[in-house]
C-alpha cells in the first residue's frame, strides 16, 4: 500500500499550517507526512526516530523527540518517559497511525505503543488518524482511542462508500484521498 500511504501522507501534510505545533506518531504512513511537509515554520514533536531525521531542514522548524524506550521493530519511542513528555505539552494537531479501525475505535498490537498513542490523543486540539483502507474492520490487541476521541480519519480511495457512510454516521469525519494526495 505504498502509493496509498504516500497519498495519505501528502494530504495530511497539507493540513499543517505555518506556525502549527504538531505531534507525528511513528509509522509507515506517518513518515510520508514528514516527507511531504511544505511549511517553513512549525514545531514538530515525534516519537519516531526516522521521522525526526527526515524533517526537512529549515531554520524555523523545530523538532522535539519525546524520549522513551526504543522499540527497534517500529523505531518508536514509547513507555513512561514518552507518555510523561506528551502529558506536559499541548499541540494544535496530532497525526497518529493505527493497526485497526472499527466503529468502536482505533487499536495497535503493543501495550506500550497504545499508551503513547493515547497520550498523543490527549495532548492535541485536533486528532487525525492516518490509515490505509486495509486496516478498516480490523481490531488489534489494545485500543488507544474510541471513535469519539478522534476528529478525522484520512484514508485512501479504496475504502468502500458504505464503510465511509457508517463511520460518518458514527460522527467521524472521513477523508478519502485520491491517487497523488488530493481529495
N, C-alpha and C positions, 0 to 999 in steps of 0.2 A: 504493500500500500504506500510506497514511497511517493508516487505522484500525488496521491490524495493528501498525504501528510504535508508535503511541500505546499500544496494549495491552501490547506487549513492554516499553516503557519504564516503564509504570506498575508492572508486576510486578517488573521489575529494581529499581526504586526501593524497593520494599517489602523488598528484601533488604539494604538499607543500614540498619544499626543505629546507635543513639545512640553517638557516640564513635568510629565507624569512620574509618579512613583509606582513601580510595578514589581510584583513577585512572579517569577517564572520558575515553574516546577521542573524537575528532571524528567526527561522522556524523549522518545523517538519522534514525537510530534512537536513538542515544545522547542526542540533545537532549531526547528525551521522558523520559529518566531524570531529568535535571536539572529539568525542568518538573514532575515528579511527586514530588520529594523531600519527605519528611514529617518528617525528623529535625530536632532543634533544635541538635544538636552533632555536627560532623563536620569532617574535613579533606578537602577535595576538590582533587585535583590533576588538571589537564586541559591538553590541548594544543589546545583548541577555544575560540577567542575568543568565539563565540556562546554557548557553554555557560557560560563564566566570567561573562558579563553577565546570564545568566538564572538563576543560582543564587539562590534566594530569600534576601533579606537577613535574617539572624538573627545576633545578636552572637556566638554560639558556632559559627558555620560559617565556617571559614577556606578561602579559595580561593587556590590556587597555580597559576600558569601555568608551563609547562615552559620557555618561551623557545624560540627556534629560528627557522628560516626560515619565513615565512608563505607557504603555498600558497593563493592567492586563490580558486581554484576550490572548495576544500573548507573554507577558513578554518582549516586545521590548521597548527599549528606543528610543524615536522619538522626532521630533519637532526641534525648532530653536537651542537649545543647542547642540543636536546631529549633526545637519547639520553644525553648525559652527565648531565643532571639526573636522569633516570629511573634511571640506573645507581647513583646515590648515595642512593636512598630505598628504603624498604620500606613496602608498603601491605597492608591486610587483603584488599582486593578490587579487581580490575580489571574494567572493563566495556568491551569492545572490539568495534567494528563490523568488518564484513568485506564483501568483494565476491564471495567464492567460498567454498563449503563442500563438501569432498569427504571421503571416508574417509581420505585421506592428510593433510588439514589445511585450513588457512584461508589465503586469499590476497587480494591487493589489486593494483591496476594500477600503483602508483607505488613505485619503489625506496626513496625517502626515507621515505614513509609506512610501508612494510613494516618498515624498520629501527626506526622509532619504535615501532610496534606490538610488535615483537619485544622491545624494551626494557621495554614495559609488561607483557608476559607475564612477563618475568624478575623484575620487582620486586614481584610480587603473590603473596600466600599462596594466594589462590583466584582463578582466572581464569574469567570469564564472557564468552562471545561472544554478542552480541545480533544476530540476523539474521532478516529475514523469509524466508518459505519459498521465495521465487523465487530465492534465491542458492544453494540446495542443488543439488548435481550440477554446479556450475559452478566452473571454476578460472580465476583471474585470473593476471596476469603473474608476481607474486612471492609465494611462500609466506612468511608471517610466523610461523606456528606449526604444528607437527604435531598430529595429533589427540590424542596422549597428553600434550600440554603444556597442554591446556585441560581444566578441570574440568567445565564445564557450558555447554550452548548453550541460549539462550532464544529460542524462535521462536513462530510463530503457529499457529492452528488448522488451516491449510490443508495442513500437512505430512502426507503420507500415512503411515498406520500402518506399512507395510512399510519406509519410509525411517527412521522413528523406531527401529524394531527393529534395522535394520542398524547405525545409529550407536551404539545402546546395546550391541549385541554387540561393537562395537569398543572399548567401555569408556568412552564419553562419556555423561554424564548429559544427557538431553534433556528440556526442559520446554516443553510446548506450551501457550501461554496461550489463553484463550478471549477473545471479544469483551469489552471492558471491563477486561482485565488480570487476570482471575482464572484459576486452574488447576482 
